[in-house]
């Protein structure tokens, strides 16, 4: 990845831990961070755990990218950092955000978890900010690992020490479970026991989300915010869906991650081909097919009745994940975040976006056509 990005890269056991390390290094406690309201709630809790106040940005309704022109000037002046999302691999306007951050003298941090192969303005996503975090569990399917890419390679040793202070020692049982998981998942799929398996995981406490967003638990969250910065008070929120997010990697994890990462070019080509098919469909965002083609991790199709489309896909054993509805300001409220000055586009996108896996483009398109799914009405129209 150092060769691909032209930046020093530091391995992390998870993207979320890499983001926490970056936020603690570049942002003073009590600072305010501009971020997307259409994002995983885990990232929201990581920002809070770093002792920072999330500020929700206005978005472009069709791809949920940050809209810098819609951020009031007085809001810019009060920020300590900007955090991009590059949702599903669609790039945020990093050149404009980097220029604005440079004028204000604040860091730009890029969350490129979904964007390991995306480019903007002729450069890879993750090469515009002071630092960027990537996930090795998304495109590669490694289900573990990430890395922090640095503009200043001289910071590597300092940030490695900060990472190491947060790591839990490698556990043999966790390594064995990691090695066995792909085989267990394949057996579950083959036996069509997906629902039963998910119910079992919930009973064991390994899958905490029954809805799209995890329970906020505002009383407990207020206590955690008062104790910030620190990961321990936020552990029950930050660990969701990835209990080993602070675990030092063992040899089995590293070998499998290395093997999957070595296939990245072929994987990105497959994502790019599937993305192209999905963007040619009636549910693609207006103008998306004419934009530079990205190897999207998920393609946000815009569907009038998103929940009905999800149900239709489920009947064909297609699971829809990576939903971020409602937006974070509606989810968390004024006690924990500053609301977007223009919330309507984010609400529209969150309600209609159907994240489609480009590797299953043919099945997704077949199901949507057969179900009669309608494209989402344009933002602002009655019922939209």
FISE-893127 format. One record per atom (N, C-alpha, C): x, y, z negated; residue in one letter. Coordinates in steps of 0.02 Angstrom, whole numbers, plus 32768, in hexadecimal, padded with zeros to 4 digits. Layout:
% residues N
XYZA...
//
This chain:
% residues 384
80297FC48000X800080008000X802B803F8000X8067803A7FE4X809580737FE8X80A580828031X80AF804D8059X80BD8057809FX8081807480C5X8045805E80B3X8009807680D5X7FFA80BE80C5X800480D28086X7FF081148070X802981478072X8066812E8071X809E815C806BX80A3817C8026X808981597FF4X808A81727FAFX809F813A7F80X80BD814E7F48X80CE811E7F14X808E81017EF8X808C80BF7EF0X8050809D7ED7X806080757E99X803480797E68X803D80587E28X800380287E1DX80127FE77E14X7FDE7FB57E0AX7FB77FC37DCBX7F767FB97DCEX7F497FBD7D95X7F1D7F7E7D94X7F0A7F667D59X7EDE7F2C7D57X7E987F3C7D70X7E867F7C7D76X7E457F8F7D91X7E497FD87DA8X7E1D7FE87DD7X7E18802D7DEEX7E02805B7DB5X7DD580447D8BX7DBB806F7D55X7DF1807F7D22X7E1E80507D15X7E5580607CE7X7E8580917D08X7E9280897D49X7EBC80B97D6DX7E9F80FF7D6BX7E5D81057D72X7E3E81467D6FX7E4481657D2AX7E3B813C7CF7X7E4281557CB2X7E8981707CA6X7EBB814A7CBCX7F0181607CB4X7F0C81A27CD9X7EF081A97D15X7EF981E67D3BX7ED682217D1AX7E9982177D03X7E74824E7CE3X7E9782657CA3X7EB182367C7DX7ED382497C3FX7F14826F7C4EX7F34825D7C85X7F7482807C96X7F6782C67CB1X7F3682CE7CDDX7F2F830D7D01X7EFC833D7CE2X7ED283267CB5X7E9C83517C9CX7E9F83597C50X7E9C83967C36X7E9D839F7BEEX7E5A838B7BD0X7E59836D7B95X7E19835C7B75X7DEC83997B70X7DAD838F7B7DX7D7D83C67B7EX7D7583E67BC2X7D9D83D07BF3X7D9983EC7C36X7D5A83D57C5AX7D4C83F67C91X7D1083E97CB9X7D2583CE7CFDX7D0683977D12X7D1A83747D4FX7CDF83717D7FX7CE8838D7DBAX7CB483887DEEX7CB683437E0DX7C7C83227E11X7C7882DE7E2BX7C3582D47E4DX7C2E829D7E70X7BF0828D7E93X7BBD826F7E64X7B7E82857E69X7B4982667E40X7B3382237E5BX7B4782117E98X7B3681CF7EB3X7B7681A67EB0X7B7F81867E77X7BBC81637E67X7BAC812E7E33X7BD880FF7E2AX7BCF80CC7DF7X7BCF80ED7DB2X7BA180D87D87X7B9F80F47D44X7BDE80E47D1CX7C0180AC7D2DX7C40809E7D0BX7C7180D87D13X7C7480F57D4FX7CA1812D7D5BX7C8D81697D30X7C4C81757D2AX7C3381AA7CFFX7C4C81A07CB7X7C4981627C9EX7C5F81567C59X7CAA815A7C53X7CD0814A7C87X7D1881537C86X7D29819D7C7EX7D0581C87CA2X7D1182107C9CX7D0382277C54X7CCC82107C38X7CBC82217BF2X7CF182067BC3X7D0881C87BCEX7D3A81AB7BA3X7D7C81D27BA4X7D8A81F37BDBX7DC7821C7BE0X7DBF825F7BBCX7D8582697B9CX7D7A82A77B77X7D6582E17BA3X7D4682D27BDBX7D3683057C0DX7CEB830B7C17X7CD683457C30X7C9083537C3DX7C8283497C88X7C5983187C9BX7C4883117CE2X7C1D834B7CFAX7C2C83637D36X7C0483977D58X7BEE83797D9AX7BAD83737DA5X7B9583517DE1X7B9383807E1CX7BAE83687E53X7BB683917E8FX7B7A838B7EBDX7B6B83BE7EE5X7B3A83B77F1BX7B56838C7F52X7B2B83677F74X7B4183367FA6X7B2283427FEAX7B438325801CX7B25831D805EX7AF382E4805AX7AB482EF806EX7A8082BD8064X7A8B827D808CX7AAF828080C4X7AB3824680F0X7AEB821580E0X7B20822C80BDX7B5581FD80ABX7B6D82058063X7B4D8231803DX7B5E823C7FF6X7BA582567FECX7BC18277801DX7C0182988013X7BF782DB7FF0X7C2982F27FCCX7C2483327FA8X7C1F836B7FDBX7BF3839A7FCCX7BE983D67FF6X7C0B84117FD4X7C4984207FE5X7C6D84567FC2X7C4B849A7FC8X7C2D84A78002X7C0F84E9800DX7BD384F67FE0X7BB584C07FC6X7B7984C87F9BX7B8B84CD7F51X7BCB84CA7F40X7BE084D27EFBX7BE8851D7EEDX7BC385387EBCX7BC885807EADX7C0F85937E99X7C2385D07EABX7C6785E67E9DX7C7685E77E52X7C4585F97E2AX7C5085FA7DE1X7C5C85B47DC6X7C3F85817DE8X7C4A853C7DD4X7C9285277DE3X7CAB853B7E1EX7CF0852B7E2FX7D2185457DFBX7D1485837DE4X7D4485A37DB7X7D4885817D73X7D16855A7D61X7D1685397D1FX7D2E84F27D20X7D4784DA7D59X7D5984937D5FX7DA284867D4BX7DAD844A7D31X7DF184327D23X7E0B84037D59X7DDD83E57D80X7DF183B67DB5X7DB583A87DE1X7DC3838C7E1CX7D8F83727E48X7D9E83287E53X7D6982FF7E4EX7D6E82B77E59X7D4382A37E94X7D61828B7EC9X7D3A82747F02X7D21822D7EF6X7CF382177F22X7CD781D37F1DX7CE281AB7F5CX7CDD81CB7F97X7CE481A77FD7X7CB4816B7FD7X7C7581797FCAX7C4481457FBDX7C3E81147FF8X7C4480D47FE8X7C41809D8018X7C7880A1804DX7CA780CF8046X7CDC80D98077X7CD3811680A2X7C988137809EX7C8E817680C3X7CB781AC80A1X7CE581CC80C5X7D1381FB80A4X7CF0823A808BX7D0282508050X7CF28293803AX7D1D82C48062X7D0A83058064X7D328336808AX7D7283478065X7DA183188064X7DDE8320803CX7E08835D8051X7E10836C8092X7E3983A780A3X7E1D83E78085X7DDB83F0808AX7DBD842D806DX7DC3842D8021X7DB683F48002X7DBB83F07FB9X7E0383FA7FA1X7E3383DE7FC6X7E7983E77FB3X7E8D84317FB7X7E7784537FECX7E8884997FF4X7E6984C37FBCX7E2A84B47FABX7E0984D87F75X7E2B84CC7F32X7E3D848E7F24X7E5F847E7EE6X7EA384A07EE2X7EC684A37F1BX7F0884C47F1BX7F00850E7F0AX7ECC852F7F27X7EC185767F17X7EB085817ECEX7E8C85517EB1X7E7885587E6BX7EAE853E7E3AX7EDF851B7E54X7F1384FF7E29X7EFC84C57DFEX7ECD849C7E19X7EB484627DF5X7EC184247E1FX7EC483E97DFFX7ED383AC7E25X7E9683927E4BX7EA483737E84X7E73834C7EA8X7E8583027E9DX7E5582DD7E82X7E5E82957E76X7E2D82707EA4X7E46823F7EC9X7E1D821C7EF9X7E0D81D57EE1X7DCC81C77EDAX7DB681837ECDX7DAC81627F11X7DD981377F23X7DD781157F64X7DC780CB7F5DX7DA180B97F2AX7D9180737F1EX7D7080537F5AX7D4480787F7CX7D20805D7FB6X7D44806D7FF8X7D7C80907FF5X7D9680B08032X7DDE809B8042X7DEF805D8036X7E358049803EX7E4D804E8086X7E1F804F80B8X7E34805680FDX7E1980938120X7DF780BF80FBX7DD880FA811AX7E0B81318126X7DFC815B8158X7E2881938169X7DFE81D28172X7E1D820B8165X7DFE824B8170X7E33827B8188X7E2382A281BBX7E5382D281D7X7E9582B181EAX7E9082728202X7ECB824F8219X7EF7823181E3X7EE1823481A5X7F09821A816DX7EDF81E88145X7F0081B88123X7EDB818A80F9X7EBA81AF80BEX7E7D819B80AEX7E5F81B18070X7E8D819D8037X7E9781CA8008X7EC481BD7FD0X7F0781DF7FD7X7F118206800DX7F5182288017X7F4A82748014X7F13828D7FFAX7F0882D57FF7X7F1082F17FB1X7F0182C97F7EX7F0082E27F3AX7F4182D87F16X7F4182EE7ED7X7F7C82E27EACX7F8382987E9EX7F4B82747E9BX7F4C822C7E90X7F0C820F7EACX7F0E81CE7EB9X7ED381AB7ED1X7ED281657EB4X7E96814C7EA9X7E8F81087E8EX7E6C80DD7EC2X7E84809F7EC8X7E69806F7EF8X7E56802F7ED3X7E26800C7EEFX7E127FCB7ED4X7E2B7F937F02X7E457F5F7EE4X7E587F247F0AX7E237EEE7F07X7DE97EFF7EE9X7DB37ECE7EE3X7D7C7ED97F16X7D817F0E7F3EX7D4B7F1E7F6DX7D587EFE7FB1X7D7C7F1F7FDDX7D877F038020X7DAA7EBE801DX7DD97EB67FF0X7DFF7E787FEEX7DD77E3F7FD0X7DA77E4F7FA5X7D817E1B7F82X7DA77DF97F4BX7DDD7E197F32X7E057DFA7EFEX7DE37DFA7EBAX7DB17E257EB1X7D8B7E2A7E72X7DB87E3B7E37X7DEF7E5B7E44X7E1C7E727E0FX7E4D7EA37E2EX7E697ECE7E04X7EA17EF77E19X7E8F7F387E3CX7EBF7F657E3AX7EBA7FA57E5BX7EFE7FC57E59X7F0280037E70X7F4280277E6AX7F3680717E6BX7F6780947E51X7F6880DD7E4DX7F9E80F57E7DX7F8B811F7EADX7FBA813B7EDDX7FCB81827EC9X800A81957ECCX802281D47EB0X804282007EE5X803082417EE4X805282717F0FX809A82797EF9X80A6827E7EB7X80E982887E9CX810482457E83X813282267EA8X814B81E47E92X817181E77E51X818682237E3EX81A982297DFFX817E821D7DC1X813C82197DCBX810F820C7D93X810381C27D86X811F81987DB1X810F81507DADX811F81337D69X815B813F7D4FX817081217D10X814381387CD7X813381797CD6X810981947CA0X80C381757CA2X80A7816F7CDDX806481537CE2X806481077CD7X809B80E67CE8X80A0809E7CD9X80A180937C8EX80C380BF7C69X80C280B97C20X807C80C57C04X805980F77C1FX801581047C09X7FE880C87C17X7FF080A97C51X7FCA806C7C61X7FD980347C30X801A80287C24X802E7FEF7BFBX80157FF67BB3X800F80337B9BX7FF5803D7B57X7FAC802A7B51X7F8980287B8AX7F4180187B89X7F327FCF7B99X7F657FA97BB0X7F587F657BC8X7F4E7F357B8EX7F227F047B99X7F1D7ECA7B6DX7F497E937B8AX7F687E6B7B5FX7F957E377B79X7F707E037BA2X7F937DE67BD2X7F757DB37BFDX7F5E7D797BD2X7F237D5D7BE3X7F067D257BBEX7F017CE87BEEX7F187CAF7BD7X7F167C727C01X7ECE7C607C12X7EA07C677BE2X7E5A7C567BF1X7E3D7C837C26X7E4F7CC37C25X7E377CF17C58X7E537CE17C9CX7E927CCB7C9EX7EB07CB87CDEX7E8D7C797CFAX7E7F7C497CD0X7E5D7C0C7CE7X7E177C1D7D00X7DF47C487CDDX7DB17C5C7CF3X7DB47C807D35X7DE77CA97D3EX7DEE7CCE7D7DX7DFB7C9E7DB7X7E257C6C7DADX7E347C3C7DE2X7DF67C137DF3X7DCF7C017DC0X7D957BD67DCBX7D597BFB7DE9X7D567C3C7DE0X7D1A7C627DF2X7D067C5A7E3CX7D347C617E6CX7D1E7C5B7EB3X7CFF7C177EC2X7D197BE27EA4X7CFD7B9F7EB1X7CB77B997E91X7CAF7BB57E55X7C6E7BB37E34X7C3A7BDA7E5BX7C4F7C167E74X7C207C3F7E9BX7C0C7C1C7EDCX7C3C7BFB7EFCX7C2C7BD77F3AX7BFB7B9E7F2BX7C047B7B7EF3X7BD67B457EE2X7B907B5F7ED4X7B8D7B987EB1X7B4C7BB57EA1X7B277BC97EE1X7B4C7BE87F10X7B2D7BFC7F4FX7B167BBF7F76X7B407B8B7F78X7B2E7B4F7F9DX7AF17B2C7F81X7AE87B2F7F40X7AAF7B0F7F20X7A727B3D7F19X7A7A7B7A7F33X7A437BAC7F31X7A2D7BB97EE9X7A5E7BC17EBDX7A507BCD7E76X7A637C137E60X7A627C427E8FX7A7A7C857E7FX7A527CA57E47X7A107CA07E4AX79E77CC07E15X79F47CA07DD1X79F97C5E7DCFX7A067C3C7D90X7A4B7C4F7D75X7A7B7C547DA1X7ABF7C677D8BX7AC07CAD7D6EX7A9D7CDB7D8EX7A9C7D207D75X7A797D237D32X7A447CFD7D29X7A217CFC7CE9X7A4F7CE17CB2X7A767CAD7CC2X7AA57C927C92X7ADA7CC57C7FX7AF47CE97CB1X7B267D1D7CA3X7B0A7D527C75X7ACB7D657C7FX7AAD7D977C53X7AA97D7D7C0BX7A957D3D7C04X7A917D207BC1X7AD57D1F7B9FX7B097D157BC5X7B4D7D127BA9X7B6C7D577BA1X7B487D8C7BB4X7B627DCF7BAEX7B947DE37BE3X7B997DBC7C1AX7BC87DCB7C4FX7BAB7DF77C86X7B6A7DFF7C85X7B4A7E2B7CB6X7B187E577C90X7B2D7E957C83X7B057EC07C57X7ACE7EE77C7AX7AD17EED7CBCX7AA07F167CDFX7A637EED7CF4X7A2A7F007CDBX79EC7EE47CF4X79CB7F147D26X79DD7F537D22X79C67F867D51X7A037FA07D77X79F87FD07DA4X7A2F7FEB7DCAX7A62800D7D9CX7A4A80387D70X7A7480597D3FX7A7480327CFEX7AAD80307CDBX7AB0800F7C9AX7A8C803C7C66X7A75801F7C2FX7A5580487BFBX7A85807E7BE1X7A6C80BC7BDCX7A9680F47BC7X7AA580F27B7DX7A7480E07B54X7A7A80DE7B0BX7A9481217AF1X7A6B81577AF7X7A84819B7AE9X7A9D81A67AA2X7A7F81867A71X7A97818F7A2DX7ADE81767A24X7AEA81397A3CX7B2D811D7A38X7B5E81437A64X7B4681597A9EX7B71817E7ACCX7B8881C07AAEX7B5B81E27A8AX7B6D82217A69X7BA682157A38X7BA381DE7A12X7BD981CF79E3X7C1B81C17A08X7C16819E7A41X7C5281907A68X7C7081D07A83X7C4681FD7A9DX7C5E823D7AB8X7C8182657A81X7C6682647A45X7C8582887A0EX7CC9826C79FCX7CD4822B7A0BX7D14820B79FBX7D45820D7A34X7D3182267A6FX7D5D82297AAAX7D95825B7A9FX7DCE82537AC3X7DDB82207AF6X7DF081DD7AD8X7DE081A87AFCX7DF381647AE8X7DC581317B07X7DE180F87B1AX7DB980C47B39X7D91809B7B07X7DAB80937ACAX7D8A80677A9AX7D42807B7A8CX7D3380BC7A80X7CED80CD7A73X7CBF80C07AAEX7CDA80BD7AEAX7CB280B57B27X7CB6806F7B44X7CD380417B1EX7CE17FFF7B39X7CA27FDC7B54X7C6A7FE17B31X7C2F7FBD7B46X7C127FD77B88X7C2280157B9AX7C0B80317BDAX7C3F80267C11X7C7F80327C01X7CB3802F7C35X7CC17FE77C4CX7CB57FB67C21X7CC57F717C33X7C907F517C5FX7C577F707C68X7C1E7F507C89X7C327F367CCEX7C217EF87CDCX7C307ED47D1AX7C797EC27D23X7CA47ED57CF3X7CEB7EC67CF9X7D0B7EC77CB4X7D007E917C8EX7D187E907C4AX7D647E8F7C44X7D867E7C7C79X7DD07E797C78X7DF07EB87C94X7DCE7EF07C90X7DE77F2C7CB2X7E297F457C94X7E3A7F307C56X7E797F467C38X7EAA7F0C7C30X7E9B7ED47C4EX7EC37E987C43X7F017E977C70X7F3B7E8E7C52X7F787E877C7AX7F717E4B7CA9X7F857E517CE8X7F7A7E1A7D17X7FAB7DE17D0CX7F927DA47D12X7FBC7D6A7D11X7FD17D577D58X7FFA7D247D5FX80137D117DA2X7FDC7CFB7DD1X7FA77CDB7DB8X7F727CC47DE4X7F4E7CFE7E05X7F407D317DDEX7F1F7D6D7DF9X7F4B7D8E7E2EX7F8A7D957E1DX7FB77DB87E4BX7FC17D927E8CX7FC67D507E86X7FCF7D277EC3X7F927D2D7EF0X7F567D277ED3X7F1A7D297EFCX7F107D6F7F1AX7F1C7DA37EF1X7F167DE77F0BX7F467DF37F44X7F847DDC7F3CX7FB67DE57F70X7FA17DC17FB0X7F877D857FA9X7F727D5E7FE4X7F397D828009X7F077D9A7FE3X7ECF7DBC8002X7EE37E008020X7F107E227FFEX7F267E638017X7F4F7E5C8057X7F717E23805EX7F997E18809BX7F6C7E1280D8X7F2B7E0580CEX7EFC7E008106X7ED67E418112X7EEC7E7780F4X7EC47EB480F4X7EB57ECD8139X7EE47ECB8167X7ED77EE681AAX7E9E7EC081CCX7E9D7E7E81C6X7E677E5781E3X7E257E6681C0X7E277E6E817FX7DEB7E7D8159X7DCF7EC1816DX7DFA7EF28174X7DE37F358188X7DC67F3381CFX7DE47F0C81FBX7DC97F06823FX7D837EE9823EX7D777EB78214X7D357E99820EX7D037ECB81F2X7D177EF281BFX7CEB7F2681A3X7CDC7F5B81D7X7D0E7F6D81FFX7D037FA08232X7CD17F888267X7CD77F49827BX7CAA7F2E82AEX7C627F2B8293X7C5A7F158255X7C177F138238X7BFA7F57822DX7C257F868219X7C0E7FCB8210X7BF37FE78251X7C177FDA8288X7C017FF482C9X7BBC7FD982DBX7BAF7F9982CEX7B6D7F7C82DCX7B377F9E82B2X7B447FA68273X7B127FC38246X7B04800C8257X7B388031826AX7B2E8077827AX7B0A808282BDX7B04804D82E4X7ADD80518322X7A9480418317X7A80803482D9X7A3C802082CAX7A10805D82BDX79CD805482BBX79A0808C82AEX79A680A98268X79C68084823AX79C9809A81F5X7A0A80C081E5X7A3580C98215X7A7480ED8209X7A66813781FFX7A91815881D9X7A8A81A081CFX7A9281C58211X7A6E81FC821BX7A7482228259X7ABD82378266X7AD5822982A1X7B19823D82B3X7B50820F829BX7B3E81DC8272X7B7281B18256X7B97818A828BX7B73817482BFX7B94814C82F3X7BC58175831CX7BBD81B8831CX7BEA81E28343X7C2881F7831BX7C2881EC82DAX7C6181FE82B0X7C9881CB82B8X7CD681DB82A4X7D0C81AA82A8X7CF9816A8283X7D04813082A2X7CEF80F18286X7D1C80DD824CX7CFE80CE8213X7D2280BA81D7X7D14807081C8X7D42804D81A9X7D3480088192X7D0F800A8150X7CD0801E8151X7CAB802B8113X7CA57FEB80E9X7CA97FF580A8X7C9E7FBE8079X7C547FAA807AX7C297FDB807AX7BE17FD28084X7BC9800980B1X7B977FFB80DAX7B7B802D8106X7B38804480E9X7B32808480D7X7AF3809B80B9X7ABE80A680EFX7A95807380FAX7A5C807B8126X7A2680A18100X7A0280CB8123X79D180F78103X798B80DE8114X796A80C180E1X792C809C80EBX78F480BE80C4X78B980C280E3X788180E580C2X786F80C38080X786480828081X7854805C8044X788F802F8036X78BF804B8013X78FD80268005X78F17FE77FDCX78C57FEB7FAAX78B97FB17F7FX78997F777FA6X786C7F877FD3X784E7F527FFCX78827F328029X78B07F5A8043X78E67F3F806DX79147F118044X79227F248007X794B7EFA7FDBX79297EB87FCFX78E77EBA7FC3X78C27E7D7FB6X78C27E507FF4X78BB7E6D802FX78BC7E46806CX79007E248075X79367E488068X79797E2B806DX79827DF4803AX79687DFE7FFDX796F7DCB7FC8X794E7D8A7FDCX79167D8F8000X78F57D518016X79207D298047X79507D4B8065X79807D298091X79C47D20806FX79C37D22802DX79FF7D168004X7A367D498012X7A227D868021X7A527DBD8029X7A4A7DEB7FECX7A7E7DEF7FC4X7A7C7E187F87X7A937E5F7F98X7A6E7E8F7F80X7A807ED67F8AX7A9E7EF27F4AX7ADB7F067F4DX7AFC7F257F13X7B137F6B7F22X7B377F887EF3X7B557FCB7EFAX7B1F80007F07X7AE87FFA7EE2X7AB4802D7EE2X7AC2805E7EAAX7AB6809E7EB7X7AC480D37E85X7A8981027E80X7A5480E97E62X7A15810D7E5FX79F981057E18X79E7813B7DF5X79E481817E0CX7A2981A27E09X7A2F81DF7E25X7A6E82047E1FX7A81820D7DD5X7AC182177DC9X7ADB82187D85X7ABE82507D5AX7AAE82897D77X7A9182BE7D4EX7A4B82AD7D37X7A24828A7D61X79E282737D4CX79E982397D1AX7A1B82107D23X7A2681D67CF7X7A3D81EB7CB1X7A6C82197CAEX7A8C82297C6EX7A6E82667C4BX7A5682977C72X7A3882D17C54X7A6A83057C3CX7A50833E7C27X7A7A83787C16X7AA6836D7BD9X7A96833B7BB1X7ABF832F7B75X7B0483177B89X7B0B82F77BC3X7B4A82D77BD5X7B6982EF7C16X7B4583187C3CX7B61832E7C7CX7B4183707C91X7B6683977CB9X7B4883D17CD9X7B2883BB7D1AX7AEA83D07D24X7AC483BB7D5EX7ADD83DC7D9EX7AD083BB7DD6X7AE083D77E17X7AB684167E22X7AD3844A7E40X7AAC84867E4FX7A7A847A7E88X7A8284447EADX7A5584347EE5X7A4A83E87EE3X7A1D83CF7EB9X7A1783877EADX79F083617EE2X79C983837F0CX799B83607F39X79BE83307F6AX79F583447F8BX7A1683157FBAX7A2D82D47F98X7A4982DA7F5CX7A60829D7F39X7A2582707F28X79EE828E7F13X79B382657F02X799882427F40X799782657F78X797E82487FB6X79AB820D7FCBX79EC82187FCAX7A1A81E37FDEX7A1481A77FAFX7A1381B37F6DX7A11817D7F3DX79D181537F45X799B81747F59X795B81507F60X795881277FA0X797B813C7FD4X7973811C8015X79B080F3802CX79E980FB800DX7A2580D88025X7A22808E8016X7A2C80668049X7A2F801D8043X7A7680088056X7AA17FF98026X7AE77FE88035X7AEB7FA38056X7AFA7FA18096X7AFD7F6380BBX7B457F4D80C5X7B527F0D80B7X7B957EF180C0X7BA27EEA810BX7BD47F0B8127X7BE07F05816FX7BF47EBF8184X7C0D7E968156X7C1E7E518168X7BE07E278173X7BA77E3F815DX7B687E1C8169X7B397E458194X7B557E6D81C1X7B2D7E9C81E8X7AF57E79820FX7B037E41822DX7AD17E1F8256X7A947E0B822EX7AA07DED81F3X7A687DD881C9X7A417E1481B0X7A637E488199X7A417E838180X7A147EA281B5X7A2F7EAA81F1X7A077EC98226X79CC7E9D8239X79D67E5C823BX799F7E2E824CX79677E338219X79797E3481D9X79467E3781A4X79217E7981A6X79457EB181AEX79257EF281AFX78F57EF981EAX790A7EE18224X78DE7EE3825EX789F7EB98252X78A97E7C8238X78707E4F822EX78407E6981F8X785B7E8C81C6X78317EA48190X780C7EE581A2X781E7F0381DAX77FD7F4181EEX78147F7D81C5X78507F7981A9X786A7FB18181X786F7FF081ACX785880288190X7859806881B4X78948092819EX78B280B781CCX78E680E681B7X78CA811A8187X78F48132815BX78DF8164812AX78CC81A5814EX789781C68137X788582068154X78BB82398143X78C6826B816DX78FA829D815FX78F182BE811BX792782D380FAX792282F580BAX78F4833180BFX78C98338808DX789E8373808BX7859836780A8X7851833280D0X780F832480EBX77E3830780B5X77A3830C80BBX777382F48089X777F82A9807DX77858297803EX77908252802CX77D8823C802FX780682688045X784C82558049X7870825E8008X
//
